[in-house]
Amino acid sequence: MIGSTDNLTPAKVVEELDKFIVGQQAAKRSVAIALRNRWRRQQISSSLQQEIMPNNIILIGPTGVGKTEIARRLSKLANAPFIKVEASKFTEVGYVGRDVESMVRELMTNAFNQTRNQMLDAVQEQAFMVALERVLDLLLPSTKSKNAESDPESEARRQRSREKMMDKLMSGKLDDREVEFEAEDSPTATFELINPQNMDMAEFDISEMITNLFPGQHKKKRLRMSVDDAMEYFINKEANRMVSKEKVEEAARAAVENNGIIFIDEIDKIASPDRHGQIDISRSGVQRDLLPIVEGSVVPTKYGPIDTSHILFIAAGAFHTTKPSDLIPELQGRFPIRVELQSLTQADFERILVEPENALIKQYKALFAADGCKLSFSKEAVAEIARFAALANEKMEDIGARRLHTIMNNLLDEYLFDMPSPKIKSLKVTPKLVADKLARVIESEDLARFIL
């Protein structure tokens, strides 16, 4: 179920993160310990449990070195509610923009959907069996009358027919046969109301409101569809009946409050250095609005109030023109763990190209294979691609691993456009091909500014 981390020891978390992210061991260790500490806290039964606060983390480093990916992969690993927000999108109350509480509301909405999908998956087998019986009743309507209730022979024949029909239904032989049945036509419209206080959208389910106001007012309608579609219809209907909104809300709230992760990117953009006695008031205002959320407060949402005390906050920023100490002291204190991520080297790029499970070279091989072309790279070619990526980052803006995407696209652009082609059945990328495609672009700084 959502947020279960029983078997995720810190060493196991780092091992899993290593499959997708190259290097940055210090950052991986920090998030792994933070994740395990949350599980450890939940094992404490005394009142001390409420006193143990999460050690929020600030990841410091240039763009493209893995800050966001570490947080995103961590949430997937822990199956925890997760949201990424950009600090620069928030404004102090009274300014135009989003208020900081909206991140908690959005996290809760994500958790509700995630929890509901998990609960629906858990009851699929039960829902399938109910749907099977419903469709069988449509295919083989009962002809039993009150006078025939005590006729065992008729009942036995009916049971044998039903079993034969069940076999055909299970094997898919009846998928195209049409059935007709009566269904409830309940209103499903949603009504959106703008809350002028925070400009966030608050949804209200009109169908639920109408049901409460006019119980029993649902219309009946006749539906005609294939057996295959009818099975899907009844499975969904039954699964939704089994998973009540109240159960989902309760589980989602618990998941958010105990396992939720909020990743605040670009936190350096709201840092406010004191320049000649002048501080950017709007930036420091956002920090002060953010402070109670990180410290722990109750945020109202359409699913009920959410206590943010034990949500894990992971902040990240490049801090090129500012530093963490430019944040207000109270906010600094709420992010006690600070980890500096290192800029990527040529050796890192070589590993990023081939080692992770979602490595870029693996992705391009799959794309070429879709058009019937076998793509391969020599070891020397991979080193040359990494060299050009490192060189481009050195000569221009350092955008980390994202540089590899532009490099690979320029390298293979011509072939990606020409495929599928009978002339392109295989392609081996060599150092010469890499140099021919990229040298002119890298060496010309004016051209590189537009292409890379």
N, C-alpha and C positions, 0 to 999 in steps of 0.2 A: 504494500500500500504506500501511498504518497509519503515521502520523507523518511523512509526506513533506512537506517545507516548502521544496523547491528554489526555487520561484517566488515565495515569500512574502517580499518585501522589506518593511522597516518601513513604507514609504509605502503599499504594497499592503494590509498588515494594517490600518492605520488607515482606509484607504478602505473596506475590507470591514466593519469595526466601525461605521463611520459609517452604514451601511445599517440598523443595528438600534438604535444607542445615540446619543442626542442629547448633544452637548457632551462634557465630561470629556476634553478633548484631551490633557492632561498624563498622565492614567492610560493612555490608549490608546497614547501614544508609548512609555511605559515598558514595557508588556507586549509591544509590537511589537518593541522592541529586544531584550528578553529572549528572545523567541521566535527571532529571527534569530541571536542569539549562540549558541544551541544548535546551529543548523545550521552556523554558522561553525566551532564547536568540532569538529564531526564531519568537517570537511574537512581538519583538521590530522592528518597521519599520524604525527608524532613522538610521543614519550612526553609531550610537553607537553599533549596532548589530555586526559590524565587529571588534569592539574593545574588545568585551567580549570573553575572552579566556577560554577554558575548564580547570577545576581544575584537572589536572592529579593526579593519586593516586599510591602510593607504598604500597603494601600489604606485611607485614613482618610476617613470621611465618614458622614453620617446614613443611616438606612435608606432604601431606595427610590431611590437616586441612580445605580445602575448598577454597583455593585461586583461582585456575583455575575454579572450579565449579561455584563460584560466578560470575566471568566474563562471562563464557559461558552461564549461565542461564540468565544473564542480557541482553545479546545480543539477545537471543531467545525471551525474554519477550518484548523487544523493536522492534523486527523484524529488527534488524540493521545488516549491513555488519560487519563481525567479523573475526578475524584471530588471532591464537595463534602462537607466534614465540619464539624461545629460544635464548636469548642474546648470549649464548656461541657459537652459530653456525655462528655468524657474525665475520668478521675480518676487520681490517683497510684496506683501499684501498692500494693495493700493496702487501698484504699478500694473501695466498691461502684461499679461502672461499667465502661466499656470502657477497655482500655489503648490507648495511642497507636499501637502497632504494627498494630492492626486496620485502620487507614486504608490501610496499604501492602498488606495482604492483600486488602482490598476492591478497591483499585485494580488489583491483579493479576487478580482474578476478572473485573472489567469488561474488562480488556485481553484476557484469554483468550477471552471470549465475542465481543468485537469482532473480534479477529484470526480466530477460527474462522469467523465469518460472512463475513468478507472472503475467506478462502481457499475457502470453499464456493461463494461467488459466482463466483470465478475459474475453478472447474472445472465450472460448470453446463453449459457447451456440450459438454464431453467426456462428462459424465455423461448428458446427453440422448441423445447418439448411441449410447451403450452401452444405455440403457434402450429406445431404439427397436428395436435388434436383439433384445433380450430379448422384447419384446412381439410383434415379428414372428414370432419362433420359436414363441410360444404360439398366435398366430393361424393360422400356417401351419407346423405341425409337419413336420419332415423325414421323408419316406417312403423315403428312399434306403437301399437294402440293400447288403450287401457285394457281391452279384453285379451290382448296377446301378451300381457306382462308375464303370465305364468307359463308361456309356451317355451320350454327349454330348447326345442329343436330349432325354432325360428331364431332364437337368440344365438345359438351355436352357429347357424348359417351366416348370420349377420357378422359374428365375430371373425369367422373365416374370411369373409369378403373384406372386412376391414384390415385384416392382417396382410392380405394380398395387395390391397390398395396401399398400405403402409410401405411394403417392399418397393412398389413402383415409385412411390413418392420419394423415398429415401435414395433410390438409384437415379433420380432425375428424369425418369421417363414421362412424368406428367407435367414437367415444367412449363410447357407451352399451352397446356389446356387452360381454358378460361373458367373462372368462377365469379359468381356475383353474390354480394352480401350487403347487408345494411350496416352503416357505420355512423358514429356520432360525429357531427360537424361542429366542432367547438371553435370559438374565435381564437385566433393566435396573434392578433396584431399587437405591436408594442408601441407605446407612446413615450416620446422623449421630451423631457422638459429641461430647459436650460436653467441652471441654478445661478442667478446673477452674482452670488457672493464669491464663487470661485471659478465660474465659467466652465465647469466640468459638466458632462452630460449625465444626468441621473435618469435611469430607465425605470419605467413602471409597466408591469405586465397587465395590459387591459383585460386579457382573457381571464386572469385571476380575479380582477376587480368585478367583472361582469358576473362571473360564477358566484361570487359572494353576494352580489346585489340581487341577482335573479337566478337562484338555484333551480335546476331542472329545466332551464330554458334552451338546452342544446337541441339543435335541429338534427333530424335523421336524414341520411341520403344514401342512395344506392350506388355502390361502387362495382365496377367490372374490371377485372385485371387477370393477368396470367397467374398460374399457381406459384411460379417463382417469385413474382412481385408480391403476391398475397402473403407468402411466407415471410418476406422481408418486412411487409407492413405489420403483420401480427407480432413478429419478433421485436420490432422497435416499440410498438404500442405496449407490449407486455413488460419489456425492460424499463420503459419510462414509468410504468405503473409501480414496478418493484422499487425503483430508486426515487424516493420522495425528495422534494426540494429541501425540506427541513433537514434530512439526514446529510445531504450534500453540503449544505451551508455549515452545519456543525463540524463536519470533518474538515472542510476547507478552512474554516476559522482556526481550528487547532493546528492545521498544517502551516498556515501563515505565521501564527504567533510563536510556534516552536521551531519551525524549520525554514521559514521564509528567508530569501536572500535578495537584497536590493543592491545592485551595482550602480554606483553613482560615478559616471564618467565625467571627465573635464572639470573636476573639482578645483583645479588650479585657476579656472576661468572666474571663479567667484572669490578667490583669494584677493585680499585688498591690502597691498603694501602701503606703508606710510611714506608718501613722497612729499617731502618738504612740509610736513604737518597736515597734508591733505589726504583723506581716506575716501574712497568711493563708497558713498552711503548706501547705494542700491545693492552693491555686492555684499557689504557687511550685513545689510538687512536680510538678504537671502540666507546667509549663514545663521542669523539669529532665528529665522523661521524654521530652518532645518534642525537646529539644536534640539528642540523638544521632541521631535520625531525620533532622532537618534538616541536621545537620553531615555525615552520611553514615555509615551503618552497614548491616550485612547483616541483613535480616529474613527468618526462615524462613516460607515459605508452602507450601501443598499442591502448588504447581507448581514448587517449588524455591526456593532462596535469592535474595533481591532486594537488590541494592546500591542504596541511596537517594542516593548521592553526587551524581548528576546529575539527580534529579527536581527540577522547578521548583515551589517552594512560593510560593503567593500567599495572603497573609493579609489579613483585612479586619476592621474594627471601627469602631463609631461613636465610641468613646473620649469619651463624654459626661462620665463621672465619673472616668476615668483618662486617662493619656496613654501613648504608646509608650515613654517613658523609665521607666515603671513596670514594664515587663517586665525580667526579669533581664538583666544586661549581656551574658552569653554569647549569649542568644537574640536580643537586639537586633542583635548583630554579624552574625548569620546572615540578617538582613533589611536589607541595606544601602540598598535603594531604598525611599523613603517618598514616597507621593503623596497629596495631599489633594484629595478630590473636593468639588465645590461643591454647595451646596443648590440645588434647582431653582427657577427663577423662573417667573412667568406666561408669559414669552416662550418658555421651555423647554417648558412644558406644551403650548403651541400647536403647537410643532414635533413633540413626542412624539405628539400626537393624529393627525397627518397624514403625517409624513415617513417614519418607518421602514417597512421592508417588511412588518412585522407590526403596523403601527399599529392602535391600538384602534378608531378609526373604521372602518378597513377590515374589522376583525373583525366589528363590529356590522352593517355593511352586508351581509356574507356571511351572518350569522345571520338577518337579516330576509329576505334573498333566498330562503333555504331555505323560508320560509313564504309566498313569493310576494309580498313587499312590497318596494317600492323605497324605501330610506332615503337621505336626503341631508341635508347640513348646509350652512348658509350660512357664509360666512367670519366674519361677526359672531358667529354662534352658537358657533363653535369658540373664538373669543376669550373669549366669556362663560363657557363651560365651564372654560377655563383660568383665568379670573379667580376663579371659585368654588373651584377646586381649590387655588389659591394661598392664598385667604382661609381655607379650611378648615385647611390646614396651619399657617397663622399663628395661628389661634385655638385649635387643638387640637394634638395631637402631629404633628410633621413626619414623615410617612411617605413623602415623596417621590412618585414617579410612581404608587405603589400607590393614592394618593388618587383618581387618575383612574378606577380601576375602580369604586370606591364611588360616585363622582359619576355616571358613565355608567349604572350599574345603577339608581340612584334616578331618573335622568332618563327612562329607557326601560322601567322595570319594568312599568308598566301595559300598554304595548303588547306586551311580551314575554309577558305572561300571556294577553292576549286573542287573540293570533294562534294559528292562522290564522283570519281573519275576512274575509268579503266586504266589510266596511266599511273594512278597512285594506288598501288596495292600494298606497298610497304614503304616506310621511311625510317632511315637510321640517322639520327642526329649526331653529327661529328663535330669536333672542335672547329674545323674549317667552316662548316655550315653556320655555326654560332657566330664566328668572327665575321663572316661575310654579311650576315643579317644585322648584326648589332654594332660593329665597330664604328661605322659611319655615324650612327645615331648617338652613340655615347661621346664620340670625339667632338661632335659639333654641339656646343653648349646651347646655341640658339635653337637648333632643331630639337634637341633633347628636352628643352623647356616645354615644347608643345606635345611631343610624342611620349615622353616618359615622365 
